[in-house]
Amino acid sequence: MLLLISQISQTQNSSTTKTNWISSTALFLYAVAFSYAYISLDTGTGALILFGAVQITMILANLASGKKLHFLEWMGVITAFLGFIYLVKPSLTTPSLTGFILMSLAGMAWGIYTLRGRGSKQPINDSAINFLYTFPFILALLIIEFKNINLSQEGIILAVVSGAVASGIGYTVWYRAVRTLSTMQASVVQLLVPIIAAVGGVIFAQEVISARLIISSIMILGGIILVLSRQYLSRQLASNKSNS
């Protein structure tokens, strides 16, 4: 899928494509830890641990780079995350220790993968390289888990769709988008994912639009707007100073 997208967009440029083992390792760790974690976690609990770990990883990275969070950014992060907790609260259960550790690892790995993507100039090519360099890890995992392999037609179809659409196309779009976002913005914008999933449930699975979904959506979107408004206000202040 990535090769096809690359051919269509004609963005091949080996001089700007990054061969990055760190990004590839982070991508692999995210996918594997996420998959194994959900064996022992409920959906809501797993999502809370995952997004919590992503937020903490990226906030710490932001602070480590010497950038202090503005009051609006803190308020935005807190509001959006509380909205997320409110959304998943009905399905929260006490997590298993193994599931908690694996999902926390998945969240940290995704945070690192996102941070590495902010410097990408060729998101399609870089994504393709990242996936290609996970092959040795996948081969090792295949050897370890070979005796447990159980293939079905439905499983194969779902795996192909997951790989081609959700991963190949999805990660490429994210790598392209994250270049224009600050670390803090990239962190909080990802909280839109459970809202999009919930809306998808309403559209495709005939799920009911609940008051909880509406309230949590308002909180998450409001928090994201607060974080994004910080950059807008900074630009406005800079523009006013230059004009004066």
N, C-alpha and C positions, 0 to 999 in steps of 0.2 A: 504493500500500500504506500509506504513512504517513497519507494523507488518510483512508483507510478506518479505520485504527486510531484516528485522532483522533476520527472520528465515533462509533465504537463506545464509546470511553472518555469521550467528551464532555469533553475537557480543553482545549478552545479557550479561550484567554485571551490576547488580543493585548497586554495590559498587561505580562505577564510573559514574553512570547516575545522572544527576543533575535535581532535582525537583525545577524548577525555575519559580516563579510567575512573576518575572520582565520580563524575556524573553517571556513568554506566553502572558503577557499583551501587550508588544511591538508588538508581532506578530499579535495579534488581532486588535490593534489600526491601524497598517499599513494596513491590509487588508480592514477593514471597512472604514477608512478615505479615502483610495485610491478609493474604489468603489463609495462612495457617492460624492467624489470630481469630478469624471469624468462625473457626471450627468450634471454639469454646465461648464465643461472645454473642450476645443478642445484637441486633442491628443498631438500636439506639445507643447502647453502651459502647459498642465498638466505634461508632461515629463520634461520640463525645470524646473518647480517649484519643482518637486519630486527630481530630481538629484541634483538640487541646494541645497535643504534642507539636503540631504544625505551628500554632500560634506562639507557643513558648519558644520554639527553636528560632523563629524568624524575629521575634521581639528581642531575644538575646543577641542575635546577630546584628540587629539594628543598633542596640546599645553598645555592643563591642566595637562597632565601627566608629563610635564617638558621636552618634546622632541621638540626641535626646528627644523623647516623644513630647509633642505639644499637648496641652490640656485637651484640645479637641480630638486628638488622636487617641488619647487614653479613654476619653468618653465614648468615642466611636467603637473602639475595640471591646470595651466592657459591655456597651449596649448591644452590639451585634452578637457577642458570645452569650449573653444572658438570653437573648432571643432564640439562639440556637439550642441552649439547654432547655428552654421552655418547650420548644418544638419536639425534642426527643425524650422529654421527661417521662411520658407514660410507659415507654419501653425500657427504661433504665432498670438494670438489675445489678447485684454485686458481681463484679467481674472475677473470673479466675485469675490467679497470679500469672500463669503462663500467657493467657490471652492479653492481659494488661501489658506485660513486658513486650510481647511481640507487636501489639498495636502501637505502643509508644515508640518502638524502634521504627515502625513504618512511618509514623508521623514525622519523626526527626529526619528520616531519609528523604521524605517528600519535601520537607522544608529545605534541606540541603540541595536537592535537585532543582527546586524553584530558584534558589539563590544563584546557583551556577548558570541557570538559563538567562539571567538578567544581562549577561555579557554576550549573549549569542547574536551574531550578525547574520547567520544563515540558519534560522530555526529548523527548516525542513531537513537540511543536510546534517545538522548537529543532532537532531532527533534520530535520524537514520543511523548515524554513527553510534549514538548511545545505545540503541537497541542492538546493533550488530555486536558491540563489545560485551553485551550480556551473555552472548552465546556460550563462552566457556563455563560460566556459572550455571547456565541452564543445563548444559551437558552433564556437569557434575551432579546436579540435582536429579536429572533423569536417571542416572546410574544408581543413585541412592534409593530412589523411589520406584524403580522399574518393576519390582514385584507387586507394587500396589496399584499399578496402572489399570484402569477400568474404562474402556472407551465405549461410547454410545453415539448414535447418530445425532441426537439432540445435543449432547455434550460437545461434539466436534463443531457443530454449527454455531453454538453459543461461543465457543473458544475463538473461532474465526472472526465472528462479529466483534467480540471483545477486543481481539488483537488489532483488527483492521480499522474499525470505527472508533471505539471508545479509547483505544491506546494510540494507534498510529495517527489518526486524524486529531483526536482530542489533545494529545500531548504536544503535537506540532502547533496547534492553535494557541495552547497555553504558553509555549516557548516564545511565540511571536508576540503575544499580548503582554507578557511579563516584562519585556524590554522597556515598555513605556510606563511602567508602574514603579513606585518606590517600594522598598522592602516592606514597609508598613502597609501600603495599599495592596500589594500582592498578597500579604498575609490575611487581611480582613476580607478581601473580595472573594476568597475561596469559601467563605461561609455561605455564599449564595448556592453552593452545591446542594445541600439538603432541601433548600426551598425549590430549586429546579426539579429535584427528584420527587418532591411532594406534588408539585404541579403536574409532573408527568404521570404520577399515580392517578390524579384526578382526570386527566385527559385520556389515558390509555387503559386504566384499570377500573374506571368508574368509581373511584374513591370519592368520598364526600368532602366538600370544602368546609372545614370546621372553623370555629371561632379561634381555636388554638393556632391553626395554620395562618389565618389572617393576622392575628396579633404578633406572632413570631416573625412573620414576613415583614411587617411594619418595623419591628425592632431591628431586625437584621439590615434591612435596606436603609433605615435611618442611621444606624451605626456606620454603614459603608459611606453614606453621604457625608457624615461628619469627618471621617478620615480623608475622603477625597476633597472636601472643602478646605482642609488645611493647606493643601498645595495651591488651590485657587486663590485663597486669601494671601498667601505669601507672594504670589505673582502680582496680585493687585497692589500690595504694599510696595513691592519693588518698582512697579510701573509708576505709581504715584510719586515715589521718591525721585525717580529719574526725570519725570516731567517737571517736578518742582525745582 
